[in-house]
């Protein structure tokens, strides 16, 4: 039986120890090859360190090693007997907040680190707001470097209390946030429980990661599947690889894609958007054969009862609860580019598997992260790198969209620079972060 998969991200301020924590997880779960460990040990000796610098297992870029900071998102894959993991180690420097948006966009859980000596700082609030904006459903507050405050329970309790207030203001439920005191350098409560924290009776970090539920809200949402590829008999190998069990491949027409939300099974009524045609599902297939039902996250080929003009970029959706079809969007933008955004800009918008021209209308309120509690402030004249703000958009083609707060996959999009193809912004349909004004 295959093990389930948890996608999670790390975040936190510079020097809070994210890379060391990730290195500790990899090292203590024996997910590192012997030659990698030897290379880290040699590099640590060259740096004059008495113990291995486990952050070197993650920070792979030369600039990262030279400066002692994380610059790009580092993805790591590891597993235990209980679960498989995909981990995104995101940068802590404010300059690279945009990378945190990238790393957290697909996370089902985030580990937010704070230094026990400094507590909640501005970048902690910034990252917590980004995680709330992206609707990451579960959060671990990892209070790191507890060995440097002599494992003082009072210090850690004060940090946990302050962060709890911040989390509530951002919309996190109390049971969605778990606080774990750790020392990434020494290993306290990372994989093994520490004897130096007898006052702590919660799980270790790995124990929590192994036991936290991985079923996200998308599983119970209405069915959505952007069509990525149409499988026709002109390529019989495609039909056979899709799991076609029919004798005559010339009658085969399948629509391949990854289920973004919900469940689909034979007999379900679906609507094809933006066209609006309705039909029923004849079969759900994979390369390994037919399925009784396909669920969110699964890549499948859907066969329909009727021959309908469907192509890449269309969306198959539940006929009983279809998405909204519109060419006017009120959205929240996370601006990722050095080039500023001004009203009237003509860009490309990528939603699911469809790309269409778009015009940026008015830029609304911007999220201010300078105070202890994030607030919305009056509209700026333009958006700069790392800015988060409301904006109105008008697309050339109508798009089937959901509110991001309801379904992340069909409620999100990218803005792209037409001349270069560079990604300029991550967009969220609606206003998924409700904080004070």
N, C-alpha and C positions, 0 to 999 in steps of 0.2 A: 504494500500500500504506500502510495506516495505521501510525503510529508507536506504540510501546508507551508505557505510562504508569507513572510512578513517583510514589507518594505518600510524602512524607517530612516530618518535623517537625524544628524546631529547639528546643533546650532549653539551659539554662545559668543561671548566677546573674545577679543584677542587675548591669547595666553591663559584662557580658562582651562586648557588642557584637552581640547576635543580630539586632536590627533593622537595624543598619548592614550586617551581612553579607548579610542578605536583600536590602536595598536595592542593595548592590553587585552581587549576582547578577542582579537585574532590570535594573540600569543597564548592566552590561557585556554582557549578552546582548541588549541593545536591545529589552527587553520593556516599556519605559515610553514612554508617549505624550509628545510634545514639550511639551504644555501642563502635564503633571505635572512634568516636569523644570524648566520655567520657574517653576512655583509653588514648588518646593523651593528653587530658587536664590534667589528673592525672600525666602522665609522665612529662609534661611540668612544672607542679607545683613542682614536685620532683627535677627538674633541676633548679628551682629558676627563671623560665621565667614568665614574666608578661602576655605574649600572647601565644596562643597555637603554638607549634612547628609542623607545618604542614608537614615537611619532614618526620615525624614519620609515616605518612600514607603510605609512599612508602618504606622507608628503613626498611625492615622487619628482616634482619639477625642480630643476636646479635653483631657480629663484626662491622656491619655497624653503629649500634647505639652507640657502645662504642667508635669508632674512628671518628664518625661524617662524614663518607664518604660513597659513594655508591660503592659496590664491584661487585655485579652481576646485570644482566639486570632484571629490575622489570617490568612486564607487567601488565597493568591496563586496564580495560574495563569500559567504561562509555558512556553515551548518552545524547543528548538534543532532544527537539522536532524536530530539523532539521536533525540530523545526529547521527550515531553510530561511536564510536572511539575505536581503539586498540592502546594503547600508550606503547612504550618501553622506559623506563627511563634508560639510559646507564651510566656507570661510567665515571667520569672525570679524575681520576688519570691515568697518563701515563702507569702505570703497567697494567691497564685493558683496554687498547686501543682495544685489541682483542674482548672484550665484545661489544664495539661500532660497530665493524664489524658485529657481530651477530645481534644486535638490529636494525641496519640500513639496513640489507640485504633485508628486505621485505617492507621497508618504502616507502610510496608515497610522504612523506614530512618529513623534519627534522627541529626541532627548536633548533638552536644553540645559547646558552647563552654566553654572556660576562658580566663581572662585569664592571659597568660604571666607577668605580674608576681605573681599570687596563687596560681597552680596550682590543685590540687584543693581545693575548699572544701566546707563542709557542704551547700550547695545542689547542688553537683555530685554528691555522693553521693546526695542525695535524688532528683534527677532520674534518675540512673543506675539506682537501685532501681525507680523507677516504670517506666522503659523495660524493665527486665528483667521486672518483674511483668506488664506488658502483652505480653510476648513479641514485642517489636519485634526482628526477626531480624538486623538489621545496624546497626552503630553507627559513626559517624565522630567521633573526638575531634578537634575543630578548636581548636588552640592559637592563640588570637587575640592581636592586639597585639604581634606579635613584633618590630615596629619599636621598641617601647618598652623592649626588653631587648637592643637592638643585635644582633638576629639571632643570639644566642648559642646555639649548638648544644647545649652542656652543660645549659643551663637547660631547654631543650625536652625533651631526653632524660630528664632527671630527672622531669619531669611525666608523660611518656609511661610511664615505668616504674612510677610510683606508681599511675597509673590502670589499668594492665594488671592489677595485683594486685587492685584493686577490681572490675574487670570479671570476672575469674575467680571471685571470691567470689560474684558474683551469677549465675553460670552462663553468661556469654558465652564462646563458644569464641574462641581466639586469632585465628583467621582471620575472625571476624565483626566485629572491631574494626580500623579503619584510622585512623592518626594523621596529620593534615595540619597543618603550621604555616602560618598565614595572617595577613594584616593586612587586615581588612575596610575600614579607612579608606584605606589606600594601594592595596590591590588585590593584594598579594603572594599568589600561589598560589591565588587565588580562581577566576579565569577564565584568567588568563595566568600562566605560570611566572615566578617571580621570579629575577632574576640575583643577588639579595642572599642567596639560600640555596643556594649551590653544593653544600653538603653534603647537601641533600635531593634524592633521586632518585625519589620517589614521584609520584603523579598530582596534578594540581590538584583543587580541590574539585569544580568543574564536570565535569572529566574523569572523576572517580570516579562522580559522579552519573549521567553519561551511559553508563557502561560496567558498572555493578554489575548483577547479575542481578535481575530483577523477579519471577520466578516464586516465589511464596511456598509454604509447606508446605500451604496449603489446596488447592492444585491436585492434589496426590497423595493427599489424604485421601479417605475414603469420601464418596459423594454425599449432600448435604444441601440442601434447598430449602424454606424457609418459604413457604407459600402466602399471597400477598398479595391476590389477586383471582381470582374464578371467572368465566370468560368464557362466557356462554350466548347462545343465539340471540335472547333478548329484546332484546339490543342487537347487532344485526347489524354495526354499525360497529365494535364491539369485536372481533368475530370476524374481520372483514376486516383490521383493523389488526394483529391478531396473526399475520397471514400465512396464514390458512386457504386452502388450495388446493382445497377441496372444493366441489362444485357445490351441495350442499344444506346451507346453514348451520344448518338446524333440527336437524341431528344433531350440531352442534358443541358440545363441552364442553372447555374448556381451563383449565389452572391456571397462572396467571401469578405470577412472582416472580423474585427474584435468586438465582442459585445461590450458596450460602454456602460450599460446599466440594465438591471432587471433580468428576467428569465424568458426564454422563448422555447416553445415546444410545438410539436405537430398539432395542427388544428387551431392554433392561435390566429386571431384576426389582426392583421397589421396594416399600416398605412405607409405609403412610399412618399417621402417628402424631398423636394418641394412640390412634386407633381400632384400629390393628393389621391392617387389611385389606391383602392383598397383590395385586399385579397387575403387568403389564408396560407399558413405555413404548411407545406407538404412534407418536409423532412428537415432535420438538422443533422449535418454530417461533419466529420473531421477526417484527417488522414488515417486515423485508426479505426474508422467505421462510424456508423450512425450513433446518435445520442438520443436518449429519451428527452433530455432538456439541456439547453446551453445556458450558462449563467454568466454574470458580469465577470470580465477579465478573460473569458475563454475565446480563442480564435476558432471560428466555425465557418461552414458554408451552409447557407439557408436556401432551400428550394421552395418555390412558391407554386400555388395551385394554378395561377394564371400567368400567361405571357404578357409581361408589362415592360415598357421601355424604361430600364433602370441602368444607370451607369455610375462610375466612380464619383463620389461626392454626394450622392443621394443618401438618405437616412431611412432605414427601416425602423418603425416605431409602433408601439402599442396603439391600436385603433381606438381603444377605450380611453386612453390618457395620452394623447399626442402632445408633442412640444409645440410651442408658439412659433408661428411662421411670420417673420417680420424682416423688413429691411432697415429698421430704425432701432438702434440699441442704446440703452443707458447702461453704462458699464463702469467698472473700476479698473484703471490701468496701473500696472507696475512698470514704470519706464526703465528700460535696461540699457539704453544706449547713451554714448557720450553726446551724440547729436540731440539737441533739445527738440521737444514737440511743441508746435504752435498750432492754434486753430486754423482750419482750412487745409491742413496737410493731406495730400493724396497718397495713400499707401495701399498695401495689399493686406487682406485679412484672411487668415487660415483657420477654418473652423472644421474640426474633424478631418475629413479627407477632401474638403472643398476649399478652394482659394478664390477669392473674389476681390475686385477693387473696392476701396472704401474711402470716404471723406470724413475727416475728423471735424466735428462741429465745435461746440463750446466746451471749454475745459472748466470743470466745476471745482468743488472744494478739494483741498489737498490735506492728506493725513499728516498731522504734526506729531512727532515723537520726541519733542524736546522736554516735555513735562513728564511727571511721574505717571499720569494717566493719559494715554493718547487721545487727541481731539481732532476734529475737522476744523480747518481754518479757511478763510476766504480764498477764492480762486486766484491762482497765480497767472501771470501773462503767458508763461510757458512752463513745460515740465522738463526738469533736468534729470540726470542719472540718479536712480534709486528713489525718485519721487513716486508716491502713490496718490492717485487723485481720481475723481469722478470725471467722466467725459461722455459726450453724446457722439454717436457714429451713424453714418448712413452708408449702407452697402449697395453695390450695383445689383446684386441678386438677393432675393429673400432667403433667409436662413432659418432652419428649424432649431430653435434655441430653448433651453430651460434656464431658470434662475440658477446661478452657480451654487447658491445655498441648498438647492434641491438635488441637482445632479452635476457633479463636477465636470465630467467629460464633455457633455453637450452645453454646459454653461461657461466654457472657457474657450479662448481663442488666442492667436498670436497676431501681432502687427508686424509686417515685413516691409523692408525698404525695397521698392521695385528695382532700382538700378543695380543694387549689390546683392539682394537676396538675404541680407543680414536681418536677424530678428531684432526688432526695436522694443517691443513691449509684450508682456503677458496681460491678457484681458480677462476679466471676470464679469459675466452678465449680471446686472443688478448691483446692489450695495451690500455684499455679504458681511461687512464689518460694521456693526452698530455701536458706535461710541459717541461720546458727548460732542456737542458743537459749542 
